């Protein structure tokens, strides 16, 4: 054994100083002499030469400044995923610096722009963890319904901007009974441009009025509307409106949600994400909803990148999907050759006046106002005062610590339970325990429990020790309160102990 050690020490110096080819030759000779396995021989020579087998620790690339800036941008983008955030960061940084909300050093900006989407998700993982509701009767196939052409999800064939899918989102809470507010949502197939408008009631004439208001706001014309089979859409009023304005009206197949996949996705990612699932009734709630949609349309369309399916191939039971690089609807419209220069100039002019952080602050204020107007709302978020823009910007780096920031998604706070759910197991023996405490005030609950086990005919379960510990602690607190406040009624002290015990 000593001979092998001497041999290893003698060869290790040559092995450590040799190049790659010489090391291979030395290793081959060493294996023939010793009979070692090749991997064991490499480890033995490395240990002797002082070379550690452990890889050197990687230096930290992204320091705390980069992490903080990334968190601020993630909050300013309304907490989107890493792939969308990577595409949004250049626009967000430029806009926030233009309005003085953010001042980045050159090295921090370079690292943020070079960071991959996977790295963003990895760095934001601890932040996200801290910050974390029957089939309808078939309608009658009327001649009017048959006159409207059916369009499936496979019939679009890359349309130009202006062909919209349209749907309604009901803000009815847990019951559809009665009158409640709705959101009329339109999304463009080519660019993903999304418009939402509040309606106080569900009515066909009000739908045409709302569509006309949306049509005036758009920088490009509406060429087509694709709707579901709701009677609010399939009626003579809507058909006549589309004919007068030369808008192509089509409908999806009944009970085929995927025929309107684009609008169904936006119903969840835009409307439900911002408004939540509470019940909204009356003109005041509809006005608050309209204020939220007005701020959200600019923020979502100009600063929120979204995915767009590029191809889908089925191989047996497996479906492979490829997506285009995430981009905002505004960027997709500028890159589309079928959009007129006049429309593009109009979009650029609107974009130059927008501050994403100010828009997000408006959205948060509208959400607090909307949460206060929800029917049977108990969270009281409407009482919060509006934040100044400077305070809102300062909170972006730490808002993740407070959990959910959208008032429309917060659960109402519940107080302590004031009633018992089980029979008190110490009700019959508590007077005896109280006598023991009077005689020996410093007795522990465990000692009292063992004493009860020895003296009572029916032993207590071991799990009931904790109940006795709570009772003894509450008794001592009540006695201390009596001494401090001067209460002299022992019955009142005992009543306080029993009332303060919510459950066994």
C-alpha positions in Angstrom: 0.0 0.0 0.0 2.9 2.3 0.8 4.4 1.6 -2.6 1.2 2.6 -4.3 1.1 5.9 -2.4 4.7 6.6 -3.3 3.8 5.8 -7.0 0.8 8.1 -6.9 2.8 11.0 -5.4 5.6 10.5 -7.9 3.3 10.4 -11.0 0.9 13.2 -9.7 3.4 15.9 -10.2 4.0 14.9 -13.8 0.3 14.5 -14.4 -0.6 17.9 -13.0 2.0 19.7 -15.1 1.3 17.7 -18.4 -1.0 18.7 -21.2 -4.1 16.9 -22.4 -2.3 14.4 -24.6 0.5 13.7 -22.1 -2.1 13.2 -19.4 -3.8 10.5 -21.4 -0.5 8.6 -21.8 0.4 9.0 -18.1 -3.0 7.8 -17.1 -2.9 4.7 -19.4 0.5 3.7 -17.9 -0.7 4.3 -14.4 -3.8 2.1 -14.9 -1.7 -0.8 -16.2 0.6 -0.7 -13.2 -2.0 -0.2 -10.4 -5.1 -1.9 -12.0 -7.3 1.0 -10.9 -10.5 2.0 -12.7 -9.9 5.0 -14.9 -12.2 7.3 -13.0 -10.7 6.2 -9.7 -7.2 6.8 -11.0 -8.1 10.4 -12.2 -9.5 11.2 -8.7 -6.4 9.8 -7.0 -4.1 11.8 -9.1 -6.1 15.0 -8.7 -6.3 14.6 -4.9 -2.6 14.2 -4.6 -1.9 17.1 -6.9 -4.0 19.4 -4.8 -6.5 20.1 -7.6 -10.1 20.1 -6.3 -12.6 18.0 -8.1 -15.4 20.5 -7.2 -16.1 23.1 -9.9 -15.3 26.7 -9.0 -18.4 28.7 -7.8 -19.9 30.9 -10.4 -19.7 34.6 -9.9 -23.0 36.5 -9.4 -24.1 38.1 -12.7 -27.2 39.9 -11.5 -26.8 41.9 -8.3 -29.4 43.5 -6.1 -29.8 46.6 -8.2 -30.7 44.5 -11.3 -33.1 42.4 -9.2 -34.8 45.5 -7.8 -35.2 47.1 -11.2 -36.6 43.8 -12.6 -39.2 43.7 -9.8 -40.2 47.3 -10.5 -40.6 46.6 -14.2 -42.6 43.4 -13.4 -45.0 45.3 -11.2 -45.2 48.1 -13.8 -46.2 45.5 -16.4 -49.0 44.2 -14.2 -47.1 41.0 -13.2 -46.9 39.3 -16.6 -44.8 36.2 -17.3 -41.1 36.2 -18.2 -41.5 35.7 -22.0 -43.9 38.6 -22.3 -41.9 40.7 -19.8 -38.7 40.4 -21.9 -40.5 41.9 -24.9 -42.1 44.6 -22.8 -39.0 45.8 -20.9 -37.4 47.9 -23.7 -40.7 49.9 -24.1 -41.3 50.1 -20.4 -37.8 51.3 -19.6 -37.9 54.0 -22.3 -41.4 55.2 -21.2 -40.6 55.2 -17.5 -37.3 57.1 -18.0 -39.1 59.6 -20.3 -41.5 60.5 -17.5 -38.8 60.3 -14.7 -40.2 57.2 -12.9 -37.0 55.3 -13.4 -33.3 56.1 -13.7 -31.1 53.1 -14.5 -27.3 53.0 -14.7 -25.9 51.9 -18.0 -24.7 48.5 -16.7 -28.1 47.7 -15.1 -29.9 48.6 -18.3 -27.6 46.4 -20.3 -28.1 43.4 -18.1 -31.9 43.9 -18.1 -32.1 44.0 -21.8 -29.7 41.0 -22.2 -31.5 38.9 -19.6 -33.4 35.8 -20.9 -37.0 35.1 -20.2 -36.1 32.0 -18.2 -33.7 34.0 -16.0 -36.4 36.6 -15.3 -38.8 33.9 -14.2 -36.1 32.4 -12.0 -35.2 35.7 -10.3 -38.9 36.6 -9.8 -39.9 33.2 -8.4 -39.5 34.2 -4.7 -41.3 37.5 -5.4 -44.2 35.7 -7.0 -44.4 33.1 -4.2 -44.9 35.9 -1.6 -47.4 37.8 -3.6 -49.9 34.7 -4.3 -64.0 30.9 -8.2 -75.5 22.9 -17.0 -75.8 23.2 -20.4 -78.1 25.9 -21.9 -81.3 25.1 -23.6 -80.6 25.1 -27.4 -82.1 28.1 -29.2 -84.5 28.0 -32.0 -82.9 27.9 -35.5 -84.8 30.9 -36.9 -84.4 32.2 -40.5 -82.4 35.2 -39.1 -79.9 32.9 -37.5 -79.6 30.8 -40.7 -79.0 33.9 -42.7 -75.8 34.7 -40.8 -72.8 32.7 -42.0 -71.0 30.4 -39.6 -67.2 30.9 -39.1 -65.1 28.3 -37.3 -61.7 28.8 -35.6 -60.1 27.3 -38.8 -61.7 29.8 -41.2 -59.8 33.0 -40.5 -56.8 32.4 -42.8 -54.7 35.4 -41.6 -57.3 38.2 -41.9 -56.2 41.9 -42.1 -56.6 44.0 -39.0 -60.3 45.0 -38.4 -61.9 41.6 -38.1 -63.1 41.3 -34.4 -64.5 38.6 -32.3 -67.2 40.0 -29.9 -68.5 38.6 -26.6 -70.1 39.7 -23.3 -68.8 39.1 -19.8 -71.5 39.0 -17.1 -70.6 40.6 -13.8 -73.2 38.6 -11.9 -71.3 37.1 -9.0 -72.6 33.7 -8.0 -76.1 34.1 -9.5 -77.3 35.2 -12.9 -80.7 36.2 -11.5 -81.8 39.8 -11.7 -80.2 42.8 -13.5 -76.4 43.2 -13.4 -73.7 44.9 -15.4 -71.9 43.4 -18.4 -68.6 44.1 -20.3 -68.8 44.1 -24.1 -65.4 42.8 -25.3 -64.0 43.0 -28.8 -60.6 41.6 -29.8 -58.9 41.9 -33.2 -57.7 38.6 -34.7 -54.7 39.9 -36.5 -53.1 42.1 -33.8 -54.8 41.1 -30.5 -56.1 44.6 -30.0 -58.7 44.4 -27.3 -61.5 46.8 -26.4 -63.9 46.5 -23.5 -66.9 48.7 -22.6 -69.3 48.7 -19.7 -73.0 48.1 -20.2 -75.5 48.7 -17.3 -77.9 46.1 -18.8 -77.9 43.4 -21.5 -79.9 44.9 -24.4 -79.5 44.7 -28.2 -79.8 48.5 -28.9 -77.3 49.3 -26.2 -74.9 46.8 -27.9 -75.0 48.7 -31.2 -74.5 52.0 -29.3 -71.5 50.6 -27.5 -70.0 49.1 -30.7 -70.3 52.5 -32.3 -68.4 54.2 -29.4 -65.6 51.6 -29.8 -65.6 52.1 -33.5 -64.9 55.9 -33.1 -62.0 55.2 -30.7 -60.2 52.8 -33.0 -57.4 54.0 -35.3 -58.4 51.4 -38.0 -61.9 50.5 -39.3 -64.0 47.5 -38.2 -64.3 45.2 -41.1 -66.1 42.2 -39.5 -67.7 41.0 -36.3 -67.8 37.4 -35.2 -70.3 36.6 -32.4 -71.7 33.6 -30.6 -75.3 32.5 -30.7 -76.6 34.8 -28.0 -79.9 36.4 -28.8 -78.4 39.8 -27.8 -76.2 39.5 -30.9 -78.4 37.5 -33.2 -81.2 39.9 -33.8 -82.5 42.3 -36.4 -81.0 45.4 -34.7 -77.5 44.2 -34.8 -77.9 42.8 -38.4 -79.2 46.1 -39.6 -76.4 48.0 -37.9 -73.7 45.8 -39.6 -75.4 46.2 -43.0 -75.5 50.0 -42.8 -71.8 50.2 -42.0 -70.7 47.4 -44.3 -69.4 45.2 -41.5 -69.3 41.5 -42.2 -71.3 39.7 -39.5 -70.6 36.0 -38.8 -71.4 33.6 -35.9 -69.8 30.6 -34.3 -71.2 27.1 -34.0 -73.5 26.4 -31.0 -71.7 24.9 -28.0 -68.2 25.2 -29.7 -66.3 27.6 -27.5 -63.1 27.1 -29.5 -64.7 28.8 -32.5 -64.1 32.0 -30.5 -60.8 31.1 -28.9 -59.3 34.6 -29.2 -62.1 36.4 -27.4 -62.5 33.7 -24.7 -58.8 34.1 -23.9 -59.1 37.8 -23.6 -62.2 37.5 -21.4 -60.0 35.8 -18.8 -56.6 37.5 -19.2 -58.0 41.0 -19.5 -61.5 41.4 -18.1 -61.6 38.8 -15.4 -58.0 39.6 -14.4 -58.9 43.3 -13.9 -62.5 43.2 -12.8 -62.8 39.8 -10.9 -65.9 37.8 -10.3 -68.0 40.1 -8.0 -71.6 41.2 -8.7 -72.0 44.7 -10.1 -75.4 46.4 -10.3 -76.7 49.8 -11.2 -75.5 52.9 -13.0 -72.8 53.8 -10.4 -71.2 50.4 -10.7 -71.3 50.5 -14.5 -69.7 54.0 -14.5 -66.9 52.7 -12.2 -66.4 49.7 -14.6 -66.3 52.1 -17.5 -63.5 54.1 -15.8 -61.5 50.9 -15.3 -61.9 49.8 -19.0 -60.9 53.2 -20.3 -57.5 53.1 -18.5 -57.0 49.4 -19.2 -57.5 49.7 -23.0 -54.5 51.9 -23.3 -52.3 50.0 -20.9 -53.1 46.5 -22.4 -52.9 47.5 -26.1 -49.8 49.6 -25.9 -47.7 48.1 -23.0 -48.8 44.4 -22.6 -47.1 41.9 -25.0 -49.1 38.8 -25.8 -48.5 35.5 -27.5 -49.8 34.7 -30.9 -50.0 31.1 -32.3 -47.7 30.6 -35.3 -48.2 26.9 -36.1 -49.8 23.8 -34.6 -48.9 20.3 -35.7 -50.6 17.1 -34.4 -48.5 13.9 -34.2 -50.8 11.2 -33.0 -52.0 12.3 -29.5 -49.3 14.9 -29.2 -49.8 18.5 -30.4 -46.8 20.7 -31.0 -47.4 24.4 -30.9 -45.1 27.2 -31.9 -45.7 30.8 -31.0 -44.4 34.1 -32.4 -42.3 36.4 -30.3 -44.5 38.2 -27.7 -45.5 41.7 -28.9 -48.0 44.3 -28.0 -51.1 44.9 -30.3 -49.6 48.3 -31.0 -46.4 46.8 -32.3 -48.2 44.3 -34.4 -50.3 47.0 -36.1 -47.1 49.0 -36.8 -45.5 46.0 -38.4 -48.5 45.0 -40.5 -48.3 46.2 -44.1 -52.1 46.2 -44.4 -52.5 49.1 -41.9 -52.5 52.5 -43.5 -49.8 55.0 -42.8 -52.4 57.4 -41.4 -53.6 54.8 -38.9 -50.0 54.1 -37.9 -49.3 57.8 -37.4 -52.4 58.1 -35.2 -51.2 55.2 -33.1 -47.7 56.7 -32.7 -49.1 60.0 -31.6 -51.3 58.3 -28.9 -48.3 56.2 -27.7 -46.0 59.2 -27.3 -48.4 60.7 -24.7 -48.8 57.6 -22.5 -47.2 56.9 -19.2 -47.5 53.2 -18.3 -47.0 53.8 -14.6 -49.7 56.5 -14.5 -52.0 54.2 -16.4 -51.4 51.3 -13.9 -52.0 53.7 -11.0 -55.3 54.7 -12.6 -56.2 51.0 -13.0 -55.5 50.3 -9.3 -57.6 53.3 -8.2 -60.5 52.2 -10.4 -60.2 48.6 -9.0 -60.5 49.9 -5.4 -63.5 52.0 -6.4 -65.1 49.0 -8.2 -64.5 46.7 -5.2 -66.3 49.1 -3.0 -69.3 49.1 -5.3 -69.7 45.3 -5.5 -73.0 44.0 -4.1 -72.6 42.8 -0.5 -69.0 43.8 -0.5 -67.4 43.4 2.9 -63.8 44.3 2.2 -64.2 48.1 2.4 -61.5 48.8 -0.2 -63.3 51.8 -1.5 -62.4 53.7 1.7 -58.8 53.8 0.7 -57.5 57.1 -0.5 -56.0 57.6 -4.0 -52.3 57.2 -4.1 -50.2 59.9 -5.5 -48.2 58.9 -8.5 -44.8 59.4 -6.7 -45.9 57.1 -3.8 -47.2 54.5 -6.3 -43.9 54.5 -8.1 -42.0 54.0 -4.8 -44.3 51.1 -3.9 -43.5 49.1 -7.1 -40.3 47.6 -5.6 -42.1 46.3 -2.4 -45.8 45.8 -3.5 -45.2 42.1 -3.9 -44.8 41.7 -0.1 -48.4 42.7 0.5 -49.8 39.8 -1.6 -52.7 40.6 -3.9 -52.7 44.2 -5.1 -56.0 44.1 -7.0 -58.8 45.1 -4.8 -61.3 43.3 -7.0 -59.6 40.0 -6.2 -59.0 40.3 -2.5 -61.0 38.1 -0.2 -63.1 39.8 2.6 -61.4 39.7 6.0 -63.1 37.4 8.5 -62.9 38.0 12.2 -62.3 35.4 15.0 -64.9 32.7 15.5 -67.0 33.7 18.7 -68.7 30.3 19.2 -67.8 26.8 20.2 -67.9 23.9 17.8 -67.3 21.1 20.4 -68.4 20.3 23.9 -66.0 21.5 26.5 -64.3 18.3 27.9 -63.4 20.1 31.2 -66.8 21.6 31.9 -67.6 19.2 34.8 -64.1 19.3 36.4 -63.2 22.9 35.9 -64.2 24.0 39.5 -61.8 21.3 40.8 -59.0 22.5 38.6 -59.7 26.1 39.8 -59.3 25.0 43.4 -56.0 23.4 42.6 -54.9 26.6 40.9 -55.9 28.7 43.9 -53.8 26.5 46.2 -50.9 26.3 43.8 -51.0 29.2 41.2 -47.7 28.2 39.6 -48.8 24.6 38.7 -48.4 23.7 35.1 -51.2 22.6 32.9 -49.4 19.3 32.3 -49.2 18.6 36.0 -52.9 19.4 36.4 -53.7 17.1 33.5 -51.8 14.2 35.0 -53.6 14.8 38.3 -57.0 14.7 36.5 -56.0 11.5 34.8 -55.3 9.9 38.1 -58.4 11.1 39.9 -61.2 11.0 37.4 -62.9 7.6 36.5 -63.0 8.4 32.8 -59.5 9.3 31.5 -59.0 12.2 29.2 -57.5 11.7 25.7 -53.8 12.8 25.4 -54.8 15.3 22.7 -57.0 17.2 25.2 -53.9 18.5 27.1 -53.7 21.4 24.7 -57.3 22.4 25.4 -56.5 22.5 29.2 -53.3 24.5 28.5 -55.5 27.2 26.7 -58.0 27.2 29.5 -55.4 27.6 32.2 -53.7 30.4 30.2 -57.0 32.3 29.7 -57.8 31.8 33.5 -54.5 33.4 34.5 -55.0 36.3 32.0 -58.5 36.9 33.4 -57.1 36.9 37.0 -54.4 39.4 36.0 -57.1 41.6 34.4 -59.1 41.5 37.6 -56.1 42.6 39.6 -55.3 45.4 37.2 -58.8 46.7 36.6 -60.0 46.1 40.2 -62.7 43.6 39.2 -63.9 41.6 42.2 -66.5 39.4 40.9 -65.0 35.9 40.5 -68.0 34.7 38.5 -67.2 37.4 35.9 -63.6 36.2 35.7 -64.8 32.6 35.1 -67.3 33.8 32.5 -64.4 35.6 30.6 -62.4 32.4 30.6 -65.3 30.4 29.1 -66.2 33.1 26.5 -62.6 33.5 25.3 -62.3 29.7 24.5 -63.7 29.5 20.9 -63.2 25.7 20.4 -61.8 22.7 22.0 
